[in-house]
């Protein structure tokens, strides 16, 4: 999915989403000049954040 859609889906801004990508928390792929977010990686991120610490 597009970066804007993914950011909106998890309730963060584009900058924060790019930080999550850089940290390895969210998987992204480049298709030409476009960056697409792997939807499954967003689900994994949400599930990890929901787990009690």
Residue pairs with C-beta under 8 A, 6 or more apart in sequence:
1 9
1 36
1 37
1 39
2 34
2 36
2 37
3 14
3 17
3 18
3 28
3 35
3 36
3 37
4 14
5 37
6 17
6 26
6 37
6 39
6 42
7 13
7 14
7 16
7 17
9 42
10 17
10 42
10 45
10 46
12 20
17 26
17 37
20 26
20 45
21 27
21 28
21 37
25 41
25 45
26 37
26 38
26 41
26 42
26 45
27 37
27 38
27 40
27 41
28 35
28 36
28 37
28 38
28 41
29 35
29 36
29 38
30 36
